[in-house]
Amino acid sequence: MASGNNDTTPLYCGSGMDNFHTSYKNMHGYVSLVVCILGTIANTLNIIVLTRKEMRSPTNAILTGLAVADLAVMLEYMPYTVHDYILTDSLPREEKLSYSWACFIKFHSIFAQVLHTISIWLTVTLAVWRYIAVGYPQKNRVWCGMRTTIITITTAYVVCVLVVSPSLYLITAITEWMDQLDAQGKLINNIPMTQYVIDYNNEMQSMVAALNATPSSLLQSNETQWFNVTTPLPQVVPTSLVARNVTVYRLYHSDLALHNVSLRNTTFLIYSVLIKLIPCIALTILSVRLILALLEAKRRRKKLTSKPAAASNVNGKSVVNGKAAERPRKNSKTLEKEKQTDRTTRMLLAVLLLFLITEFPQGIMGLLNVLLGDAFLMECYLRLSDLMDVLALINSSINFILYCSMSKQFRSTFTLLFRPKFLDKWLPVAQDELAATRADGLRSVVAAAPDNCHTMALHKQPQVVTLAATTTTTTQVTNL
């Protein structure tokens, strides 16, 4: 910032934000690397389990698409955090800021945002599918079939690439700089070598000189703030202090972005509103409506299984319309269905809470960047960028824990795939779960068979077909 105007620059976050940024930056590389490694393993396991034949369903297809996007984010973020945080002090400056690394940074800025956007909108799609399955079960097969789900997932990938990539690509460019270092290797000054940056700095110097010659009452604070924050006007450094000059490459504003403030603001609006705020609001509304629908379904089941109010008591037995009637009892299947409903409700609350914690603050801060200008960007947003990154990574890697804790079928399928066989004899309860999982897979195959095969199975195995027919709709509602 220009020292002469520091007193006019608004202070949004205070000096404490700088202290937090400095202290957390030292451990961000290691924290994010651990999260990425664990998230890579977790999302790989998610894909393996969710793509099994007995696990195939529209909901699981969305979860698979979500796991693929999260896995790609984890794999791409690992080299970034190792290079920029863990190895940053051991690499020479010309290698740390090489042209190839600048190309990777530009790819990283676009790729990570595109994949993260895909994850967000697939989460919203998942909430829509669950709400339809619970609120409109009679329309579930028509509206949320496997073909419709695959088309929706593909559309999410394609549209997010087409919407996010161009704006991020247009506002950034790789520029060449000359860094002046002292004898200890610390940066003293950086001088742009790319022509459009040089020309822009000359324009800014001329405009600053003109503003300094203008009465202060005529100055517009927003313009002064823009000059102070985003214009790195070259400084004059004594030659005796410079030990060596190093040519480096940085990702910087493009020529189009430097001369077009509305383009930068549009990019931030797309990021904050379309990518963050709208999905957060939509997911909040859908999740609340879904939870209410689940509670209403539970209330109806409780009412159906309760003792009839009009029944009279004769000789210790309930009598309805002159006929003996027994109070309905909840069998094990009904109890398990209610427990699964409760687990689904808790999982929705967990997904919603994690989503809002990681995404809503980023959307609000992105919107404030447009409203308050680049001073807020430099003082607050960039200081919290590392923390927001690691929260987003945690959100992308924790789904495996949610599935294991709240989906019995996911646990059983995972155990069937990865548990050593010699443990079967020592864990009979788990063995029963494995058998139940195999039976579920057999029922799915029978239910999906052609009509002629289904007719043959109807004569040979009526019990299996009946079970398959009765569990299909339940699986679509409660299956992860």
Contacts in CASP RR format, 6 or more apart in sequence:
PFRMAT RR
TARGET T0000
AUTHOR 0000-0000-0000
METHOD contacts of the structure
MODEL  1
MASGNNDTTPLYCGSGMDNFHTSYKNMHGYVSLVVCILGTIANTLNIIVL
TRKEMRSPTNAILTGLAVADLAVMLEYMPYTVHDYILTDSLPREEKLSYS
WACFIKFHSIFAQVLHTISIWLTVTLAVWRYIAVGYPQKNRVWCGMRTTI
ITITTAYVVCVLVVSPSLYLITAITEWMDQLDAQGKLINNIPMTQYVIDY
NNEMQSMVAALNATPSSLLQSNETQWFNVTTPLPQVVPTSLVARNVTVYR
LYHSDLALHNVSLRNTTFLIYSVLIKLIPCIALTILSVRLILALLEAKRR
RKKLTSKPAAASNVNGKSVVNGKAAERPRKNSKTLEKEKQTDRTTRMLLA
VLLLFLITEFPQGIMGLLNVLLGDAFLMECYLRLSDLMDVLALINSSINF
ILYCSMSKQFRSTFTLLFRPKFLDKWLPVAQDELAATRADGLRSVVAAAP
DNCHTMALHKQPQVVTLAATTTTTTQVTNL
1 9 0 8 1.000
1 228 0 8 1.000
1 229 0 8 1.000
2 208 0 8 1.000
2 227 0 8 1.000
2 228 0 8 1.000
2 233 0 8 1.000
5 224 0 8 1.000
5 228 0 8 1.000
6 228 0 8 1.000
8 221 0 8 1.000
8 224 0 8 1.000
8 225 0 8 1.000
9 225 0 8 1.000
9 228 0 8 1.000
9 229 0 8 1.000
9 375 0 8 1.000
10 225 0 8 1.000
10 372 0 8 1.000
10 375 0 8 1.000
11 379 0 8 1.000
12 372 0 8 1.000
12 375 0 8 1.000
12 376 0 8 1.000
12 379 0 8 1.000
12 380 0 8 1.000
13 379 0 8 1.000
13 380 0 8 1.000
13 383 0 8 1.000
14 379 0 8 1.000
17 379 0 8 1.000
17 380 0 8 1.000
17 383 0 8 1.000
17 384 0 8 1.000
18 383 0 8 1.000
20 383 0 8 1.000
21 383 0 8 1.000
21 384 0 8 1.000
21 386 0 8 1.000
24 386 0 8 1.000
24 387 0 8 1.000
25 85 0 8 1.000
25 386 0 8 1.000
28 81 0 8 1.000
28 85 0 8 1.000
28 386 0 8 1.000
28 387 0 8 1.000
28 389 0 8 1.000
28 390 0 8 1.000
29 81 0 8 1.000
29 82 0 8 1.000
29 85 0 8 1.000
29 86 0 8 1.000
30 85 0 8 1.000
30 86 0 8 1.000
31 390 0 8 1.000
32 77 0 8 1.000
32 81 0 8 1.000
32 85 0 8 1.000
32 389 0 8 1.000
32 390 0 8 1.000
32 393 0 8 1.000
33 78 0 8 1.000
33 81 0 8 1.000
33 82 0 8 1.000
33 86 0 8 1.000
35 390 0 8 1.000
35 393 0 8 1.000
35 394 0 8 1.000
35 397 0 8 1.000
36 74 0 8 1.000
36 75 0 8 1.000
36 77 0 8 1.000
36 78 0 8 1.000
36 81 0 8 1.000
36 393 0 8 1.000
36 397 0 8 1.000
37 78 0 8 1.000
38 397 0 8 1.000
39 70 0 8 1.000
39 71 0 8 1.000
39 74 0 8 1.000
39 393 0 8 1.000
39 396 0 8 1.000
39 397 0 8 1.000
39 400 0 8 1.000
40 71 0 8 1.000
40 74 0 8 1.000
40 75 0 8 1.000
40 78 0 8 1.000
42 397 0 8 1.000
42 398 0 8 1.000
42 399 0 8 1.000
42 400 0 8 1.000
42 401 0 8 1.000
43 67 0 8 1.000
43 68 0 8 1.000
43 70 0 8 1.000
43 71 0 8 1.000
43 74 0 8 1.000
43 396 0 8 1.000
43 397 0 8 1.000
43 399 0 8 1.000
43 400 0 8 1.000
44 71 0 8 1.000
45 400 0 8 1.000
45 414 0 8 1.000
45 418 0 8 1.000
46 63 0 8 1.000
46 64 0 8 1.000
46 67 0 8 1.000
46 399 0 8 1.000
46 400 0 8 1.000
46 403 0 8 1.000
47 64 0 8 1.000
47 67 0 8 1.000
47 68 0 8 1.000
47 71 0 8 1.000
48 417 0 8 1.000
49 55 0 8 1.000
49 403 0 8 1.000
49 410 0 8 1.000
49 413 0 8 1.000
49 414 0 8 1.000
49 417 0 8 1.000
50 60 0 8 1.000
50 63 0 8 1.000
50 64 0 8 1.000
50 67 0 8 1.000
50 410 0 8 1.000
51 64 0 8 1.000
52 413 0 8 1.000
52 417 0 8 1.000
53 441 0 8 1.000
53 444 0 8 1.000
53 445 0 8 1.000
54 413 0 8 1.000
54 437 0 8 1.000
54 440 0 8 1.000
54 441 0 8 1.000
54 444 0 8 1.000
55 409 0 8 1.000
55 410 0 8 1.000
55 413 0 8 1.000
55 479 0 8 1.000
56 146 0 8 1.000
56 444 0 8 1.000
57 146 0 8 1.000
57 475 0 8 1.000
57 476 0 8 1.000
57 479 0 8 1.000
58 129 0 8 1.000
58 144 0 8 1.000
58 145 0 8 1.000
58 146 0 8 1.000
58 148 0 8 1.000
58 149 0 8 1.000
58 476 0 8 1.000
59 126 0 8 1.000
59 129 0 8 1.000
59 130 0 8 1.000
59 133 0 8 1.000
59 476 0 8 1.000
59 479 0 8 1.000
59 480 0 8 1.000
60 479 0 8 1.000
60 480 0 8 1.000
61 146 0 8 1.000
61 149 0 8 1.000
61 150 0 8 1.000
61 153 0 8 1.000
62 122 0 8 1.000
62 125 0 8 1.000
62 126 0 8 1.000
62 129 0 8 1.000
62 149 0 8 1.000
62 152 0 8 1.000
62 153 0 8 1.000
63 126 0 8 1.000
63 399 0 8 1.000
63 403 0 8 1.000
63 480 0 8 1.000
65 122 0 8 1.000
65 153 0 8 1.000
66 119 0 8 1.000
66 122 0 8 1.000
66 123 0 8 1.000
66 126 0 8 1.000
66 399 0 8 1.000
67 399 0 8 1.000
69 115 0 8 1.000
69 116 0 8 1.000
69 118 0 8 1.000
69 119 0 8 1.000
69 122 0 8 1.000
69 157 0 8 1.000
70 115 0 8 1.000
70 119 0 8 1.000
70 396 0 8 1.000
70 397 0 8 1.000
70 399 0 8 1.000
72 111 0 8 1.000
72 115 0 8 1.000
73 112 0 8 1.000
73 115 0 8 1.000
73 116 0 8 1.000
73 119 0 8 1.000
73 393 0 8 1.000
73 396 0 8 1.000
74 393 0 8 1.000
74 396 0 8 1.000
74 397 0 8 1.000
76 108 0 8 1.000
76 111 0 8 1.000
76 112 0 8 1.000
76 115 0 8 1.000
77 108 0 8 1.000
77 112 0 8 1.000
77 389 0 8 1.000
77 393 0 8 1.000
79 104 0 8 1.000
80 104 0 8 1.000
80 105 0 8 1.000
80 108 0 8 1.000
83 91 0 8 1.000
83 96 0 8 1.000
83 101 0 8 1.000
88 96 0 8 1.000
93 179 0 8 1.000
93 181 0 8 1.000
93 185 0 8 1.000
93 246 0 8 1.000
93 248 0 8 1.000
94 246 0 8 1.000
94 247 0 8 1.000
94 248 0 8 1.000
95 101 0 8 1.000
96 248 0 8 1.000
97 179 0 8 1.000
97 248 0 8 1.000
97 249 0 8 1.000
97 250 0 8 1.000
98 248 0 8 1.000
98 249 0 8 1.000
99 174 0 8 1.000
99 249 0 8 1.000
101 249 0 8 1.000
102 174 0 8 1.000
102 249 0 8 1.000
102 250 0 8 1.000
102 251 0 8 1.000
103 174 0 8 1.000
105 251 0 8 1.000
106 169 0 8 1.000
106 172 0 8 1.000
106 174 0 8 1.000
106 251 0 8 1.000
109 168 0 8 1.000
109 172 0 8 1.000
109 251 0 8 1.000
110 164 0 8 1.000
110 165 0 8 1.000
110 168 0 8 1.000
110 169 0 8 1.000
113 164 0 8 1.000
113 168 0 8 1.000
113 271 0 8 1.000
113 275 0 8 1.000
114 160 0 8 1.000
114 161 0 8 1.000
114 164 0 8 1.000
114 165 0 8 1.000
116 275 0 8 1.000
116 392 0 8 1.000
116 396 0 8 1.000
117 160 0 8 1.000
117 163 0 8 1.000
117 164 0 8 1.000
117 275 0 8 1.000
118 156 0 8 1.000
118 157 0 8 1.000
118 160 0 8 1.000
119 396 0 8 1.000
120 275 0 8 1.000
120 276 0 8 1.000
120 279 0 8 1.000
120 355 0 8 1.000
120 359 0 8 1.000
121 156 0 8 1.000
121 160 0 8 1.000
121 279 0 8 1.000
122 153 0 8 1.000
122 156 0 8 1.000
123 279 0 8 1.000
123 283 0 8 1.000
123 351 0 8 1.000
123 355 0 8 1.000
124 279 0 8 1.000
124 282 0 8 1.000
124 283 0 8 1.000
124 286 0 8 1.000
125 152 0 8 1.000
125 153 0 8 1.000
125 156 0 8 1.000
127 282 0 8 1.000
127 283 0 8 1.000
127 286 0 8 1.000
127 287 0 8 1.000
127 290 0 8 1.000
127 348 0 8 1.000
128 286 0 8 1.000
129 144 0 8 1.000
129 149 0 8 1.000
130 290 0 8 1.000
130 344 0 8 1.000
130 348 0 8 1.000
131 286 0 8 1.000
131 289 0 8 1.000
131 290 0 8 1.000
131 293 0 8 1.000
132 139 0 8 1.000
132 140 0 8 1.000
132 143 0 8 1.000
132 144 0 8 1.000
133 140 0 8 1.000
133 144 0 8 1.000
133 476 0 8 1.000
133 477 0 8 1.000
134 290 0 8 1.000
134 293 0 8 1.000
134 294 0 8 1.000
134 297 0 8 1.000
134 477 0 8 1.000
135 290 0 8 1.000
135 293 0 8 1.000
135 297 0 8 1.000
136 143 0 8 1.000
137 473 0 8 1.000
137 477 0 8 1.000
140 473 0 8 1.000
140 476 0 8 1.000
140 477 0 8 1.000
141 476 0 8 1.000
163 270 0 8 1.000
163 274 0 8 1.000
164 270 0 8 1.000
164 275 0 8 1.000
167 266 0 8 1.000
167 267 0 8 1.000
167 270 0 8 1.000
168 267 0 8 1.000
170 254 0 8 1.000
170 256 0 8 1.000
170 257 0 8 1.000
170 263 0 8 1.000
171 253 0 8 1.000
171 254 0 8 1.000
171 256 0 8 1.000
171 257 0 8 1.000
171 263 0 8 1.000
171 264 0 8 1.000
171 267 0 8 1.000
172 251 0 8 1.000
172 252 0 8 1.000
172 253 0 8 1.000
172 254 0 8 1.000
172 257 0 8 1.000
173 251 0 8 1.000
173 252 0 8 1.000
173 253 0 8 1.000
173 254 0 8 1.000
173 255 0 8 1.000
174 249 0 8 1.000
174 250 0 8 1.000
174 251 0 8 1.000
174 252 0 8 1.000
175 192 0 8 1.000
175 193 0 8 1.000
175 194 0 8 1.000
175 197 0 8 1.000
175 249 0 8 1.000
175 250 0 8 1.000
175 251 0 8 1.000
175 252 0 8 1.000
176 192 0 8 1.000
176 193 0 8 1.000
176 194 0 8 1.000
176 247 0 8 1.000
176 248 0 8 1.000
176 249 0 8 1.000
177 190 0 8 1.000
177 191 0 8 1.000
177 192 0 8 1.000
177 193 0 8 1.000
177 194 0 8 1.000
177 247 0 8 1.000
177 248 0 8 1.000
177 249 0 8 1.000
177 250 0 8 1.000
178 190 0 8 1.000
178 191 0 8 1.000
178 193 0 8 1.000
178 245 0 8 1.000
178 246 0 8 1.000
178 247 0 8 1.000
178 248 0 8 1.000
179 187 0 8 1.000
179 189 0 8 1.000
179 190 0 8 1.000
179 245 0 8 1.000
179 246 0 8 1.000
179 247 0 8 1.000
179 248 0 8 1.000
180 187 0 8 1.000
180 188 0 8 1.000
180 189 0 8 1.000
180 190 0 8 1.000
180 191 0 8 1.000
180 237 0 8 1.000
180 242 0 8 1.000
180 245 0 8 1.000
181 187 0 8 1.000
181 188 0 8 1.000
181 242 0 8 1.000
181 243 0 8 1.000
181 244 0 8 1.000
181 245 0 8 1.000
181 246 0 8 1.000
182 188 0 8 1.000
182 241 0 8 1.000
182 242 0 8 1.000
182 243 0 8 1.000
183 243 0 8 1.000
185 243 0 8 1.000
188 237 0 8 1.000
188 241 0 8 1.000
188 242 0 8 1.000
189 234 0 8 1.000
189 235 0 8 1.000
189 237 0 8 1.000
190 232 0 8 1.000
190 248 0 8 1.000
191 234 0 8 1.000
192 198 0 8 1.000
192 201 0 8 1.000
192 232 0 8 1.000
192 234 0 8 1.000
193 247 0 8 1.000
194 252 0 8 1.000
196 255 0 8 1.000
196 258 0 8 1.000
197 252 0 8 1.000
197 258 0 8 1.000
200 231 0 8 1.000
200 255 0 8 1.000
200 258 0 8 1.000
200 259 0 8 1.000
201 231 0 8 1.000
201 232 0 8 1.000
201 233 0 8 1.000
201 234 0 8 1.000
204 227 0 8 1.000
204 231 0 8 1.000
204 233 0 8 1.000
205 233 0 8 1.000
207 227 0 8 1.000
208 227 0 8 1.000
208 231 0 8 1.000
208 233 0 8 1.000
211 219 0 8 1.000
211 223 0 8 1.000
211 224 0 8 1.000
211 227 0 8 1.000
222 373 0 8 1.000
225 373 0 8 1.000
225 374 0 8 1.000
225 375 0 8 1.000
226 261 0 8 1.000
226 373 0 8 1.000
226 374 0 8 1.000
228 375 0 8 1.000
229 374 0 8 1.000
229 375 0 8 1.000
229 377 0 8 1.000
229 378 0 8 1.000
230 253 0 8 1.000
230 374 0 8 1.000
253 264 0 8 1.000
256 263 0 8 1.000
257 263 0 8 1.000
257 264 0 8 1.000
265 370 0 8 1.000
268 366 0 8 1.000
268 367 0 8 1.000
268 369 0 8 1.000
268 370 0 8 1.000
269 367 0 8 1.000
269 370 0 8 1.000
271 363 0 8 1.000
271 366 0 8 1.000
272 362 0 8 1.000
272 363 0 8 1.000
272 364 0 8 1.000
272 365 0 8 1.000
272 366 0 8 1.000
272 367 0 8 1.000
272 369 0 8 1.000
272 370 0 8 1.000
273 363 0 8 1.000
273 367 0 8 1.000
275 363 0 8 1.000
276 359 0 8 1.000
276 360 0 8 1.000
276 362 0 8 1.000
276 363 0 8 1.000
276 366 0 8 1.000
277 360 0 8 1.000
277 363 0 8 1.000
277 364 0 8 1.000
277 367 0 8 1.000
279 359 0 8 1.000
280 355 0 8 1.000
280 356 0 8 1.000
280 359 0 8 1.000
280 360 0 8 1.000
280 363 0 8 1.000
283 352 0 8 1.000
283 355 0 8 1.000
283 356 0 8 1.000
284 352 0 8 1.000
284 356 0 8 1.000
287 348 0 8 1.000
287 349 0 8 1.000
287 351 0 8 1.000
287 352 0 8 1.000
290 348 0 8 1.000
291 345 0 8 1.000
291 348 0 8 1.000
291 349 0 8 1.000
294 341 0 8 1.000
294 344 0 8 1.000
294 345 0 8 1.000
295 345 0 8 1.000
297 341 0 8 1.000
298 338 0 8 1.000
298 341 0 8 1.000
301 334 0 8 1.000
301 337 0 8 1.000
301 338 0 8 1.000
304 328 0 8 1.000
305 328 0 8 1.000
305 329 0 8 1.000
305 330 0 8 1.000
305 334 0 8 1.000
306 328 0 8 1.000
307 318 0 8 1.000
307 327 0 8 1.000
308 318 0 8 1.000
308 320 0 8 1.000
308 325 0 8 1.000
310 320 0 8 1.000
311 318 0 8 1.000
311 319 0 8 1.000
311 320 0 8 1.000
311 325 0 8 1.000
312 318 0 8 1.000
312 319 0 8 1.000
312 320 0 8 1.000
313 319 0 8 1.000
314 324 0 8 1.000
317 324 0 8 1.000
317 325 0 8 1.000
317 326 0 8 1.000
318 324 0 8 1.000
318 325 0 8 1.000
318 326 0 8 1.000
318 327 0 8 1.000
319 325 0 8 1.000
330 338 0 8 1.000
337 474 0 8 1.000
337 478 0 8 1.000
340 408 0 8 1.000
340 478 0 8 1.000
341 478 0 8 1.000
343 406 0 8 1.000
343 407 0 8 1.000
344 406 0 8 1.000
344 478 0 8 1.000
346 406 0 8 1.000
347 402 0 8 1.000
347 406 0 8 1.000
347 407 0 8 1.000
347 480 0 8 1.000
350 402 0 8 1.000
350 406 0 8 1.000
351 399 0 8 1.000
351 402 0 8 1.000
354 394 0 8 1.000
354 395 0 8 1.000
354 398 0 8 1.000
355 395 0 8 1.000
357 391 0 8 1.000
357 395 0 8 1.000
358 388 0 8 1.000
358 391 0 8 1.000
358 392 0 8 1.000
358 394 0 8 1.000
358 395 0 8 1.000
359 392 0 8 1.000
359 395 0 8 1.000
361 388 0 8 1.000
362 388 0 8 1.000
362 392 0 8 1.000
365 376 0 8 1.000
365 380 0 8 1.000
365 381 0 8 1.000
365 384 0 8 1.000
366 381 0 8 1.000
368 376 0 8 1.000
368 380 0 8 1.000
368 381 0 8 1.000
369 376 0 8 1.000
369 377 0 8 1.000
369 381 0 8 1.000
403 410 0 8 1.000
403 480 0 8 1.000
404 410 0 8 1.000
404 411 0 8 1.000
404 414 0 8 1.000
406 480 0 8 1.000
407 479 0 8 1.000
407 480 0 8 1.000
408 433 0 8 1.000
409 437 0 8 1.000
409 440 0 8 1.000
409 475 0 8 1.000
409 479 0 8 1.000
409 480 0 8 1.000
410 480 0 8 1.000
411 433 0 8 1.000
412 433 0 8 1.000
412 434 0 8 1.000
412 436 0 8 1.000
412 437 0 8 1.000
413 437 0 8 1.000
415 430 0 8 1.000
415 433 0 8 1.000
415 434 0 8 1.000
415 437 0 8 1.000
416 434 0 8 1.000
416 437 0 8 1.000
416 438 0 8 1.000
419 430 0 8 1.000
423 430 0 8 1.000
424 430 0 8 1.000
424 431 0 8 1.000
424 434 0 8 1.000
440 471 0 8 1.000
442 464 0 8 1.000
443 464 0 8 1.000
443 467 0 8 1.000
443 468 0 8 1.000
443 471 0 8 1.000
444 468 0 8 1.000
446 454 0 8 1.000
446 457 0 8 1.000
446 461 0 8 1.000
446 464 0 8 1.000
446 465 0 8 1.000
446 468 0 8 1.000
447 465 0 8 1.000
447 468 0 8 1.000
447 469 0 8 1.000
447 472 0 8 1.000
449 457 0 8 1.000
454 465 0 8 1.000
457 464 0 8 1.000
457 465 0 8 1.000
458 465 0 8 1.000
END
